């Protein structure tokens, strides 16, 4: 398994875990509608959705850049 494949798999695993967090927070939001707890659940849910969307963008960008297309270092 190459390093790129391992990284992509880790991103997919992380995205899956964040989605599980979202689902659990949505259930908690439905079960515990008290004001303070609800505000905290909403914040955590928004954060989980943001992280998942950023992971999706990062994986998509990683797949569109061909290997060797970007060079890092000083110009000659």
Secondary structure by P-SEA (a helix, b strand, c coil): ccaaaaaaaaaaaaaaaaaaaaaaaaaaaaacccaaaaaaaaaaaaaaaaaaaaaaaaaaaaaacccccccccccc
